[in-house]
């Protein structure tokens, strides 16, 4: 059992996390537009040499923070909706958290930073070539199995949550918006042009979804 006081804390934490994401998402988009990510390992190392913080942001440092906030929103949604459908919400929460854990394992930001340090300190061309090869392998990891798993599991999580919202009085509109975002999110961004389009389009209903949740989260 969750006490009334704990329930309010968890729901308001979800509201604060939602606000955090509403700030971070446009910020990350702006960074990518102004500073398109490098395509090759050597270019990444050059970026780390000139601006380490920007390199980490380009490697989705903000997205790591964003996904931590997402986990708090999922928890708040579970607290908000568990009386309506506890079983479905437990499944949704599990899928969402597994997906976020998969994302963490797919992100090589700090591994790239360490590889850059080793490359910069290398004494021979052969050693530098070795570290460039390692960096290229890390770049393959970005859009690999763990990242695709993250997309699909979080899409499924959001779809389940949205279906519960649609069946709760006063939450149908929020549920429909969440369902649209969840369906778009279910097509991973590495899946060609379609994946990229769906990934970008999913952000519009996702941000609106977060905005509409602020009131029920804060009211508790």
C-alpha positions, 0 to 999 in steps of 0.5 A, a space after each residue: 500500500 502507498 500512503 496518501 503522502 507517498 502518493 503525492 510525492 511520487 505524482 509530484 515527482 512525475 510532474 517535475 520530471 515532465 517539466 524537465 523533459 519539456 525543457 531538455 527535448 527542445 534543447 537537444 533538438 536545438 543542439 543537433 540542428 546547430 551542431 550536426 553530429 560527426 559521422 566518423 570516429 576521427 571527427 568525434 575525436 577531433 570534437 572531443 579535443 575541441 569541446 568535450 561537453 559538446 561531444 558528450 551532448 552530441 552523444 546523447 548525454 541529455 538523452 541519458 538524463 531524459 530517460 531517467 526522467 522518463 522512468 519517474 514519469 512511468 512510476 508516477 503514471 503507475 501510481 496514478 492508474 494502478 487502481 484502474 488496471 494494476 496488472 496492465 500498469 505493472 506490465 507497462 512499467 516493467 517494459 518501460 524500465 527494461 527499455 530504459 535499461 537497454 538504452 543505457 547499455 546502448 549509449 557509448 558517450 563515456 566510452 568514447 571519451 575514454 577512447 579519445 583520451 587513449 587516442 590522444 595519448 597514443 605514442 604511435 600511429 598504430 596505437 592511434 589506428 587501434 583506438 579509431 577502430 575501437 571508436 568505430 565499433 562503439 559508434 555501431 553500438 549506438 543504433 544496435 540491438 539494445 537501442 532498437 529494443 529500447 524503442 520497441 519496449 518504450 513504444 509498447 509501454 506507452 501504448 499500454 498506459 495510453 489504453 488504460 488512460 482512454 478507459 478512465 473518465 476524464 483522461 481519454 484525450 490524454 490517452 489518445 495523444 499518448 497512443 499516437 506517440 506510442 505507435 510512432 515510437 514503436 518504429 525505431 529511428 534506425 529503420 531508415 527514413 521512415 524510422 527517422 520521420 516517426 521518431 521526430 513526429 512522436 516527439 510532438 504528441 509526447 510533449 503534449 502528453 507530458 503537458 496534459 499530465 502536469 495537472 493530474 500529477 500535481 493535483 495528486 
